[in-house]
């Protein structure tokens, strides 16, 4: 699959949406995360960044 085709959207950035978005990000997909509540969206973005950083630090996923 061409990298340009690896784009997905996740609607809802709560607990489940965060996990789904994180899974796609780990799979090197370009993820668009949406939520009506900006605070929830910001929290999810921060949690995803922290989770990815921890996974990279533990050598479980490659740095990107």
Secondary structure, DSSP 8 states (H G I E B T S, - for coil): --GGG-EEEEE--SHHHHHHHHHHHHTT-EEEEE-S-HHHHHHHHHHHHHHHHHHHHTTSS---
